[in-house]
């Protein structure tokens, strides 16, 4: 089983993180949208070619699961609420109450 916790710098309203997901390098851009009061994720190849942009981070929901492009990571992203409150992830919750996880394709969840 492989569950990766995505490192978060929630002191910034926007930040980037390079990650290896299921053996492939990706650039994740995570940012706070003040108007919507929500966190969002953009996913890029390492050469900054856009794969998926504008994914709203919703608590306990696989927000890339319905994408079928070949360049999308095969696993799942989940914004896990460790209090099970189902309250949307606020500005200061990301990396604290709400933890961004990636579940790899080899996880027993996919078997």
N, C-alpha and C positions, 0 to 999 in steps of 0.2 A: 504494500500500500504506500502510495506517495502523495502526501498532501504538503504543498508548499505554501508557506505564509509569505505574502508579498510585503517586503519592507515598505513602510509608510513614513513619510515626513509630513505629518498633519500640521506642523507649524507653518508650512507654506500653503498658500491657496492653490498653487499649481506646482507640480514637480514631475520629473521623469525617472524611470527606473528601467534598466536593462536586465532582462531575465532570460534564463534558459528554461523553456517549457517543452517537455517531451522531446528533448534533444535539439531544439531549434531556438536560436536567439531571437528575442523580440524586444522592442522598445515600447514601454507602457508610459503613456502620458496621463496623469491623473490630475483632475482640476475641480475646484469648487465653482459652481454656478450660483452667483448671488441671487439672481432673479428667481430661479427655480428652487433655491435653497437645497441643492442636491450635489453630490459628488458624481463625476463623470469619468469615463475611461476612453482613451483613444489607443488603438493597437496598431503598431507599425512594424515592418521588417526593420532590420538594423540599418539599412540604407535609407530609412525614413519614408519608404513607400507605404502609403496608407493601406491598411487591411480593413479595419472597422473603426469608425469614429462616432463619438457621441453616445456611447453606451452609458445609460443612467445606472448607477450602482444601487440596486434595490436589495434590501435585506432578505436573505435566505432564498434567493432566486438565481438560477443559472442564466445569466444574461448573454451568453454566446451560444447556448445549446441549439438554437434554431438556425444558426448560420451554416451553410453548406459549402462555402468556398473552400478550396483545397489549401489555402494559405492560413486558415484559421487554426489555432491550436486545437488538437483533437480532444482535449480534456474539458474540464468545466471550471469556470470562475464562479465563486460563491462569496457574497458578502455576509459573513457569519456574525450574527448578533449573539454574543456570549451571555446575554441576560434573557434571551428568548422573549423579549418584550415586543418584538415586531414593530417597534417605533422606527420611523425612517432615520437614516444615518445623518446626524447633524454635522455642522462645521467642525466641531471638536471631538466627534465620536469616532472618526475614521482612525484606525490604528489603536483605539482604546476599546470602547464597547463593541465596535464593528471592525472585524478583522477580515481583510481581503485574502482569500485562499484560492489556490489553483489545485485541482484534483487531477492527477495525471491519468492518462488513458490506461495504464497498467493497474490502476486501483481496482479492488474487488467490486466496487460500485458498478463498474462497467462490464463485469463478467456475467 
